[in-house]
Amino acid sequence: MTLLEPVFEHFSIWGTSGTLGVTDSSVLVEARAILDEVIRNIDHAANRFRGESELLHVNARSGSGPIPVSAIFLDLLGQSAWAYEETQHACDPTIIDALIANGYDRDFDELVDLGSGPHAMPSPGMDGIEIDYSNSTITLPPGVHLDFGATAKARASDVAAGRIAQECGVGCLVSLGGDMRVEGPSPADGWMVGITQSTRPGSADVVDDVVALHSGALASSSSTVRQWKANGEQRHHIIDPSTGMSAQTPFSLVSVVAPTCVEANAFATASIIWGDDAFFALPQRGLPLRALLFDGSVERGGGWPEPFNELSS
């Protein structure tokens, strides 16, 4: 197969930016339809700001015994459980009540600074959650609620990229809010990926670094993009489950390359919480990472190249 010059489509999704790229312009419409279907399904299952979402229905039944759930919801919970264990509980889907207590109780575009708010508590963790894959049910202990914000976008990128590559027979790139997955044959020089501090629509698109991605995934987590004030203190959306508060971190942005977007996102999020320990933990797993510090300096580890060199997972 002769690879054509890749074509791209850019769009807004979930309060952030998205990009779809394919190596054959003739399948762009079909690829976008596949991506839109994946996004709709995951949005219906996991959007905590959508009144009829399955997530809100499940959370409302916390403590009521086994709850029947869809295959998509079960998949997202399974992905979240994997991330929870692999990051030693740093990436925790039960942080939702702490996130709300910190003031993130509505879509970010509608968020206002709070003069006061409830006191945040450490997250309960996943240990008491029962997942019955054979019967497609889950059981939440009383007072335990879920949020798939740390994995839903990443899983959407993984699923959509896999389907597009298989069903359209092309190489493709799917990026949702900085959670990027590439599948199928890549362009000759790889997918050229720019690292920016923000993926929110309308933000300054300043590229700090460029790498070429031939396979796998790249995800970034930021402690500065989604910020607000509560009780006079600056807060951000990456919660340290051990405290229930916004993570105290030396990093404003962490980018990680991994085989899947769920894995890259999980360890980028965990790195914000871990701080300098990330430069010990991630190289042990063979995962390249790049961290932007608040003073503007950049630290690289695990084989992340100097600017403009090639990188593949």
C-alpha positions in Angstrom: 0.0 0.0 0.0 1.3 3.4 -0.9 0.8 5.9 1.9 -0.7 9.2 1.0 0.1 12.5 2.6 -1.9 12.4 5.9 -5.0 14.7 6.1 -6.4 16.0 9.4 -9.6 17.3 10.8 -9.7 19.4 14.0 -12.7 19.8 16.2 -13.8 20.7 19.8 -14.9 18.0 22.2 -15.6 17.8 26.0 -14.3 21.3 26.5 -11.0 20.5 24.8 -9.6 20.0 21.3 -9.6 16.9 19.1 -7.7 15.9 16.0 -8.4 13.1 13.6 -5.7 12.2 11.0 -5.7 9.5 8.3 -3.2 8.5 5.6 -5.8 8.4 2.9 -8.1 11.4 2.4 -10.8 9.3 0.7 -11.7 7.6 4.0 -11.8 10.8 6.2 -15.6 11.0 6.3 -15.9 7.3 7.2 -13.2 7.6 9.8 -14.9 10.6 11.4 -18.2 8.7 11.5 -16.5 5.9 13.4 -14.9 8.4 15.8 -18.2 10.2 16.4 -19.9 6.8 17.2 -17.2 5.9 19.8 -17.4 9.4 21.4 -21.2 9.2 21.6 -21.1 5.8 23.2 -18.5 6.8 25.8 -20.2 10.1 26.5 -23.5 8.4 27.2 -21.7 5.9 29.5 -19.3 8.2 31.4 -20.1 11.9 31.2 -20.8 13.1 34.7 -22.2 16.4 33.4 -24.8 14.7 31.2 -28.0 14.2 33.2 -29.0 10.9 31.6 -25.6 9.3 31.6 -25.1 5.8 32.8 -22.4 7.0 35.3 -24.9 9.2 37.2 -27.4 6.4 37.3 -24.8 4.0 38.7 -23.5 6.5 41.2 -27.1 7.1 42.4 -27.4 3.4 43.3 -24.3 3.3 45.4 -24.8 0.9 48.3 -27.9 -0.8 46.7 -26.4 -4.1 45.7 -25.4 -5.4 42.2 -26.1 -2.8 39.4 -26.5 -4.0 35.8 -24.2 -2.0 33.5 -23.5 -1.8 29.8 -20.5 -3.4 28.1 -19.0 0.0 27.5 -19.4 1.0 31.2 -17.9 -2.4 32.3 -15.0 -1.8 29.9 -14.3 1.6 31.3 -14.4 0.4 34.8 -12.1 -2.5 33.9 -9.6 0.0 32.3 -9.9 2.2 35.4 -9.3 -0.7 37.7 -6.1 -1.6 35.7 -4.8 1.9 36.0 -5.6 2.0 39.7 -3.5 -1.1 40.4 -0.7 -0.3 38.0 -0.2 3.3 39.4 -0.4 2.1 43.0 -3.7 3.8 43.4 -2.6 7.2 42.2 -5.0 7.1 39.2 -8.2 6.5 41.2 -11.8 6.6 39.8 -13.3 7.1 43.2 -11.9 10.6 43.6 -15.2 12.1 42.3 -16.5 13.3 45.7 -13.1 14.9 46.5 -13.2 16.6 43.1 -16.6 18.0 43.8 -15.6 19.1 47.3 -12.7 21.0 45.8 -15.2 22.9 43.6 -15.2 21.0 40.3 -19.0 20.3 40.4 -20.0 21.3 36.9 -18.6 21.4 33.3 -15.3 23.3 33.4 -16.5 26.0 31.0 -19.2 26.8 33.6 -17.0 26.7 36.6 -16.8 29.7 38.9 -14.4 30.5 41.7 -15.8 29.4 45.0 -15.7 31.6 48.1 -16.1 28.5 50.3 -16.8 24.8 49.8 -17.0 21.5 51.7 -13.9 19.9 53.2 -12.3 17.3 50.9 -11.5 13.9 52.2 -9.2 11.1 50.9 -10.7 8.9 48.3 -12.2 5.6 49.4 -10.4 3.6 46.7 -11.6 0.7 44.6 -10.9 -2.2 47.1 -14.6 -2.5 48.1 -16.0 -2.4 44.6 -17.2 -5.8 43.2 -17.1 -6.3 39.4 -18.9 -9.3 38.0 -17.9 -9.6 34.4 -19.9 -12.7 33.7 -23.2 -11.1 34.8 -22.3 -7.5 33.7 -22.9 -6.0 37.2 -21.0 -3.9 39.6 -21.5 -3.3 43.3 -20.5 0.0 44.9 -20.1 0.2 48.7 -22.3 2.9 50.3 -20.9 6.4 49.7 -18.5 5.3 47.0 -18.9 6.9 43.6 -17.1 6.8 40.3 -15.6 9.2 37.7 -13.9 8.0 34.5 -12.4 11.3 33.7 -8.9 9.9 33.9 -9.5 7.1 31.5 -12.6 7.8 29.3 -10.9 10.2 26.8 -7.9 7.9 26.6 -10.1 4.8 26.0 -12.0 6.6 23.3 -8.8 7.4 21.5 -7.7 3.7 21.8 -11.0 2.3 20.6 -11.6 4.7 17.8 -8.0 4.5 16.4 -8.2 0.7 16.4 -11.6 0.6 14.6 -10.6 3.2 12.0 -7.3 1.4 11.2 -9.1 -2.0 10.9 -12.4 -0.9 9.1 -10.9 1.7 6.8 -7.6 0.0 6.1 -5.4 3.1 6.8 -3.0 4.5 9.2 -4.7 6.9 11.6 -4.2 9.3 14.5 -6.8 10.1 17.1 -6.2 12.8 19.7 -8.8 13.8 22.3 -7.6 16.5 24.7 -4.0 15.5 24.5 -4.7 11.7 24.7 -3.3 10.5 21.4 -3.3 7.0 19.8 -1.9 6.0 16.4 -2.7 2.8 14.6 -2.0 1.2 11.3 0.8 2.1 8.9 2.3 5.5 9.8 3.5 8.2 7.4 7.1 7.7 6.2 8.5 10.0 8.9 6.0 9.1 11.5 3.2 11.3 12.9 4.7 14.6 13.9 3.4 15.5 17.3 3.8 18.9 18.9 3.8 19.2 22.7 1.9 22.2 23.9 0.9 23.4 27.4 -2.8 23.5 26.6 -5.3 21.7 24.4 -8.2 23.9 25.2 -9.9 25.6 22.3 -8.8 29.2 21.9 -5.6 28.7 23.9 -2.3 29.9 22.6 -1.0 27.1 20.4 2.7 27.3 21.4 4.7 24.2 20.5 7.4 23.5 23.0 8.7 20.2 21.6 8.1 18.0 18.5 8.5 14.2 18.3 7.7 11.7 15.6 5.4 8.9 16.8 5.3 5.7 14.7 3.2 3.5 17.0 1.4 3.4 20.3 0.2 6.4 22.2 1.2 9.7 23.8 -0.8 11.4 26.6 -0.2 14.6 28.6 -1.6 15.7 31.9 -1.5 19.3 33.2 -1.8 20.8 36.6 -2.4 24.3 35.1 -5.0 24.0 32.3 -8.1 23.3 34.5 -7.7 25.7 37.4 -10.1 27.6 39.7 -10.1 28.9 43.3 -11.9 27.5 46.3 -11.6 28.9 49.9 -9.1 31.4 48.4 -6.8 28.7 47.3 -5.8 27.7 43.7 -7.1 24.3 42.8 -6.7 22.0 39.8 -8.4 18.8 38.6 -5.7 16.3 39.3 -6.6 15.0 42.8 -4.1 13.2 45.1 -6.3 10.3 46.3 -4.4 10.1 49.6 -5.4 13.7 50.6 -8.5 14.5 48.5 -6.9 17.7 47.5 -5.3 19.0 44.3 -1.9 17.3 44.0 1.1 19.3 45.2 3.5 18.9 42.3 6.6 20.4 40.8 5.2 19.8 37.3 2.9 21.9 35.2 2.8 19.3 32.4 3.8 15.7 32.0 3.8 13.8 28.7 4.2 10.0 28.5 4.5 7.5 25.6 3.2 4.0 26.1 1.7 1.2 24.0 -1.9 2.3 24.7 -3.5 5.7 25.5 -5.0 4.4 28.7 -1.6 3.4 29.9 0.0 6.7 28.8 -2.7 8.8 30.4 -2.6 6.8 33.7 1.1 7.3 34.1 1.0 10.9 33.0 -1.6 11.6 35.7 0.3 9.6 38.3 3.5 11.5 37.5 1.8 14.8 38.4 1.0 13.2 41.8 4.3 11.4 42.2 6.5 14.4 41.3 10.2 13.5 41.0 9.6 9.9 41.8 8.1 9.6 38.3 11.7 9.7 36.9 12.3 6.5 38.8 9.0 4.7 38.3 8.4 5.2 34.6 11.9 4.3 33.2 11.6 1.0 35.1 8.5 0.3 33.0 10.3 1.4 29.8 8.0 4.4 29.4 9.5 7.7 28.1 8.4 10.9 29.9 8.9 14.6 29.5 8.1 17.0 32.4 7.7 20.7 32.2 8.5 22.4 35.6 6.9 25.6 36.8 10.2 27.5 36.3 10.0 26.6 32.6 12.7 24.0 32.6 12.2 20.6 31.1 13.3 17.2 32.4 13.3 14.1 30.2 13.6 10.4 31.2 13.1 6.9 30.0 14.6 7.6 26.6 12.5 10.7 25.7 14.7 12.3 23.0 16.0 15.8 22.8 13.8 18.1 20.7 13.0 17.1 17.1 14.3 13.6 17.3 12.2 10.6 16.5 10.3 8.6 19.2 8.3 5.4 18.9 6.8 3.4 21.7 
